[in-house]
Amino acid sequence: MQEKKEEDLQQTLNKVCEVGIDEVGRGAIFGPVFSAAVVLTEKNKFILKQFGVTDSKKLTPKKRQFLLPKILLFSSDYGIGQSSAAEIDKLGIRVATELSMIRALKKLKEMPSELIIDGPLSLRLWNGIQKNIVSGDSKFISIASASIVAKVSRDNLMERLEKKYSGFLISKNKGYGTKEHLSLIKENGITKLHRKSFLKKSNLIKFTPI
């Protein structure tokens, strides 16, 4: 009887219980928006929580880099998707973000029956069950894990793009519209990876892309 209880407990702990999804880069003015989906069991949720997994915005870059391989190791599955600056300009940021989420989900070995999504907006391209959780990256380990995977993946891309677009301090600002970044746009113009739809309200859009 005791062995049966222990077996049932192990089955419960090893059962997939959460599929979280989150995005990063939605408010940037340069580069793609990234999304990640992470699949976790009850047991591995607890392990990752012990390692310190929480909302990526509350972690230092060094801590996020430390946690990424832990998340990839203890997740049952994960997927990363992105939408380009051109898609954002053409489709709008919400649709482009949804596309990046769908692309992340398509990287999973099996399509989940239920999703937990960070934020109040539903994933309109998804036909399955979904729960939208405001500040979900602070409440669910799967969403927090997805936020870290997406954040580190996008930050790593920004550091690589710094070599090609060296006049904008992309490695430092990660493509966000800091005062320094906007000042450099005034000096150098915009690139093909700047989101023109985000810059239309300013005079920065008049420059020819590099």
Order of alpha helices (4+ residues) and beta strands (2+ residues): alpha-beta-beta-alpha-alpha-beta-alpha-alpha-beta-beta-alpha-alpha-alpha-alpha
